[in-house]
Amino acid sequence: GAQYEFEPAEEEILTRLLPQNLAIQIYRALLDNAAGFYGSQMTAMDNATRNAGEMINKLTLNYNRTRQANITRELIEIISGAEAL
């Protein structure tokens, strides 16, 4: 078979590419970690927003029921007072 000569030599190519490859793999792992962190943070904030919306709805309903009960009580007091006269 034919002999091929590489320039630069295979060993030199490896000594240059291995550190670069390692740095790229570490950088990718850091990016994957950051993406996972931000993804979970976004999910947590989405859940918090949803829970806050549900809490607002419950508090609004509770406020309206209490307000209506007070109005009803005041009307009963007014009617009872008018009947007493």
C-alpha positions, 0 to 999 in steps of 0.5 A, a space after each residue: 500500500 501507499 504510504 502517506 505523510 501527514 503535515 503536521 504529524 499525527 501526534 502534533 495534530 492530536 496534541 493540539 486537538 485534544 486540549 481543544 476538544 476537552 475544553 469544548 466538552 467542558 464548555 458544553 457541560 457547563 452550557 447544559 447545566 445552565 440550560 437545565 438550571 434556567 429551565 427548572 427556574 422557569 418552571 418554578 416561576 410558572 408554577 408560582 405565577 399559576 398558584 398566585 393566580 389561583 390564590 387571587 381568585 380564592 381571595 376575591 371570591 372570599 372577599 365578595 362573599 364576605 362583602 355580600 354577607 355584610 350587605 345582607 346583614 345591614 339590609 336585615 338590620 334596616 328592615 328590622 328597624 323599620 318594622 319595629 317602628 
